[in-house]
Amino acid sequence: MAGTKISDLPSASALTGAELVPVVQSDVTKKTTVTDILASAGAGTVTSVNVSGGATGLTTSGGPITTSGTITLAGTLDVDNGGTGATTAANARTNLDVPSRSGSGASGTWSIDVTGNAGTVTNGVYTTGSYSNPSWITTLAGSKITGNISGNAAGLTSTLGTGTGGTGQTTYTNGQLLIGNASGSLSKATLTAGSNITITNGDGTITIAATGGGSGTVTSVNASGGTTGMTFSGGPITSSGTLTMAGTLAVANGGTNATTAANARINLLPSYTGNGGKVLAVNAGATDTEWISVGGSGTVTSVAVSGGSTGLTTSGGPITGAGTITLAGTLGTGYGGTGVTGTPTNGQLLVGNGTGYTLANITAGSGITVTNGSGTITIAATGGGSGTVTSVAVSGGTTGLTTSGGPITGAGTITIAGTLAVANGGTGVTSSSGANSVVLRDSNQNIAVNSVVENFTTITASGTPVVLTVSSAPSYLVSGSGGQTIQLPDATTLNNGVTYAFNNNQSSGAITVNNNSSTLIASIPSGAYVVITLLSNSTAAGTWDRHDQTPANVSWSTNTFDYPGSITSATWNGTVVATNRGGTGLSSFTSGGAVYASSTSVLTTGTLPVASGGTGLTSGTSGGVLYYSAAGTLASSSALAANALVVGGGAGTAPSTITTGTGVVTALGVNTGSAGAFVVNGGALGTPSSGTLTSCTGLPVSTGISGLGTNVATFLATPSSANLAAAVTDETGSGSLVFATSPTLTTPILGTPTSGNLSNCTADGTNSVGYRNIPQSGSDKTSSYTLATTDVGKFIGVGTSGSIVVPNSTFAAGDVVSIFNNTTGNVTITTNPTSSYIAGANTTKSSVTLATRGVATILFISGTVCVISGNVS
């Protein structure tokens, strides 16, 4: 079995001890037996196992175990062994001599060195802040305070981490333990059961038991505390004995690593070194605790107390040396008091009066006595049951019932009559008639009504199936398009005979109706109307019956059935359909014959006559042609000769053929004007292979010459400038033909000429080309003026009362306009471009000021960005 894995070997049966097992001794593989291995593992057999908590405070139960069983750990780990010796946080702090971390109502005593001398704060937590009335300080040695006390009382408001002696945890589930993790903190986890072990987590208990029915033999038991600081003695146990736990539980394992409360505080709290006179507080991040200094030094010079709006008053303050502050007044209802100052008499109660309480006794009404005692109130009825009923009457009120026989003053009977109204649980009627009445069946269980209107639901087709229930409406109209699936209700919830109607009003798409088991009952196409009836409700799927109704596009009367659609999958089993019913009136047809009207009301089958557009013939002469041998009669001529001319024979005579000259028949078969065709008078010559036109005249240019370009023939016929331009395909510009001497050009685009003289040219009819000066755009502006693109390259003069507006998204990059202030005052230039700058500055301006007789130049970087230079600010 070389190469076979151990896991692939078959399972062994019960061992006898004689089985051979390979072992390695001094790097040599040798054989031994199971018995020898067991013997070398330790002499004897463990017959009893027990566990003791020693002096740790922990206890065990369930031992000693002599066969199988569970040893359960309980108790509380003492401070001496790294525990807290307590089961609550408060008791743990007490055992470790750690003052309460709360504010008001805290207990314990904390030594504080405020100025270098010992002092105490009792029933409170000393921290930084500012207090005008630190009422929580009840005992503070004045001689130990030489400065001002400031700060805020603060408790431990976050979870104490392992770095400051805490656990970093706040809640636990049954059986969870604190276990050190790789980050140096503690994690909550339950013990994991290994092979043949079960772990039961209880409320404060962990029960560990061995499984396997007690099979096998424990030969040696020992225990180790690992790195927890705990130790065990008394092991290994090979027969019977007790494992005793000792040592000190390390901080990393949830202990204090100390045997005294003082050392526990040293191990769990931040270092004492260099922190004399400081107090313990939660750090700013609320992640740990730290030592902080008491803020400020000084002397309390005055103490006063105020009752505020509570209703309480104080006297004797402020105290500047020694004295007593006395509390008086009445605590108001808004602060948990009664607001009442008097002493209650017997039976008085606090009774709300709308704003507070009033002391008052219960007032006895008619037939009632109230007896007020010391701490008691006795209420009793008077009259002792005496009195006489002198009159009894009964009224039906608004119920519809009436009474008679009352009032009774001695003895008698009150009789009820009338009809109980619907509002009072009756029917309101005595028979099945009348508005708002109850419908009653007749003796045959029939109900007669004018109309029963069933609930009706309209559905817009969607991809979501509609599932009906017993409470769903019975009639459905489906609109829209695309199809709709509807599932019928559970048939067992319905009565047999119930019906559902489905009207498919979609433009396209079917209604798919399934039973409660999603089996198809009906697929209803667009425009159809189907009623489905439940025949059997014995199963949820039910047995359903489908009946298609007449669709909306069908009309039906006694003698008329009008249906514009197609009839498919139908067989006609009736008599011959007459012509006046849309049929042929025929039950058989002539093979190869036609069906034609032999009169206005009769169809006939057979050879189609001439009168009906046929030939009246069933055969003809091969090679012959049809001709009228008489009016209304066609006949077949004799066979005509091949390639001969056919000549008519006259009325009633068949056509025949005649002999022609050579090539005549061929020439007749060629189109006139084509090669080989006859030329007729006025006919076209076609395209002769050759010819001379010396004596020919009248050749039209427009139609007689081929190969000319578009519009060339038109120009040759009428040589105008416009016709020439139409005939030329690569011209530029438009207008008349130009010749060299003194032409007149209208708005020409010259491109880039190689040379030229523009000395006599102007740019705008007035100014020279290139502006050898900067022309003014119009006259000085004496009102608000908005720059235009026609101002580019010019200057704008501004006169008295004038101003300039620069528009946004109007000019292009590189456009320049200059502005001259031709006044003795400042001129405002409003700049609307998105980004308007003064040259040399990076601040966008919405307006600038042009100084008197100043010049400003506006350079446009784009339609929305401009830069202004010159005498502006």
Salt bridges, closest charged atoms under 4 A:
ASP97 OD2 - ARG265 NH1 3.37
ASP545 OD2 - HIS547 NE2 2.60
ASP548 OD1 - ARG546 NE 2.76
